[in-house]
């Protein structure tokens, strides 16, 4: 494997050795470089790739299907998260589209594993936060549930049945004393949160204590834990309040 890393924020560019497993090699590199949250992109040639399909009607992923032969990747995008299926480790999630050389066959889906013939890649870390995946009952897909500050991913994962965030109670206790000295902010539906990573989010629901459900600019819903952030007034937008979000432990 050949890699080049100018600085962490710029990411890592590299080339995987022929005959190695693509997904396993990327995961090993992220573990070695202590990368827990990142975006992945790549291009090249794969031998006998295994893809996992998805059925919307059954709300389930299929078993890995081997596609025999040599394929060229027209697209390979993915991410690094922590603890898919509640395992406290690095998870590589890659979606790819590939065309068989000399054939009209094109395959796509989640890449389970593949032998590298030639592949160059870029890993761009996102520092300060960690995303944890959980199987979403509504879609049957492993989606992001939790966003935690870096270092907090070793907390007990939430229950797959309740999707509760109570598993990070020990983390919340660590910031509870700090919150007692702050002026309490009572969010209401329609408020805006200016998030350093997610951008401008609209508050859809606040349970009055910890959990804030927000809608991102993309339209996707996300759930945040108020105890992990500081809120400060940030003005008005569309007639609603705006709050600046700062991660605890980070300087404004």
NORKA-V242234 format. One record per backbone hydrogen bond with DSSP energy under -0.5 kcal/mol. CO is the residue of the C=O (numbers start at 1). NH is the residue of the N-H. Records with the same first field share a line. If there is no record, write none. Layout:
CO = NH + NH
//
This chain:
2 = 15
4 = 13
7 = 10 + 11
8 = 11 + 125
12 = 123
13 = 4
14 = 121
15 = 2
16 = 119
17 = 20
20 = 116
21 = 25
22 = 26
23 = 27
24 = 28
25 = 29
26 = 30
27 = 31
28 = 32
29 = 33
30 = 35
31 = 34
34 = 36
37 = 126
38 = 80
39 = 124
40 = 78
41 = 122
43 = 120
44 = 73
45 = 117 + 118
46 = 71
47 = 115
49 = 51 + 67
50 = 112 + 113
51 = 53 + 65
52 = 110
53 = 62
54 = 56
55 = 59 + 60
60 = 55
65 = 51
66 = 68
69 = 48
70 = 101
71 = 46
72 = 74 + 99
73 = 44
75 = 97
76 = 42
77 = 95
78 = 40
79 = 81 + 93
80 = 38
81 = 91
82 = 133
83 = 86
84 = 87
86 = 88
87 = 89
89 = 83
91 = 81 + 93
92 = 94
93 = 79
94 = 111
95 = 77
96 = 109
97 = 74 + 75
98 = 107
99 = 72
100 = 103
105 = 100
107 = 98
109 = 96
110 = 52 + 112
113 = 50
114 = 22
115 = 47
116 = 19
118 = 45
119 = 16
120 = 43
121 = 14
122 = 41 + 124
123 = 12 + 125
124 = 39
125 = 127
126 = 129
128 = 150
130 = 148
131 = 82
132 = 145 + 146
133 = 86
134 = 143
135 = 137
136 = 140
141 = 136 + 143
143 = 134
146 = 132
148 = 130
149 = 152
151 = 154
152 = 155
159 = 163
165 = 168
166 = 169
167 = 156
168 = 171 + 172
169 = 173
170 = 174
171 = 174 + 175
172 = 175 + 176
173 = 177
175 = 179
176 = 180
177 = 181
178 = 181
179 = 182
184 = 186
185 = 187
188 = 191
191 = 203
192 = 243
193 = 195 + 201
194 = 245
195 = 199
199 = 195
201 = 193
202 = 215
203 = 190
205 = 213
210 = 226
211 = 207
212 = 214 + 224
213 = 204 + 205
214 = 216 + 222
215 = 202
216 = 219
220 = 216
222 = 214
224 = 212 + 226
225 = 228
226 = 229
228 = 248
230 = 246
232 = 244
235 = 242
237 = 240
240 = 237
241 = 192
242 = 234
243 = 194
244 = 232 + 246
246 = 230
247 = 250
//
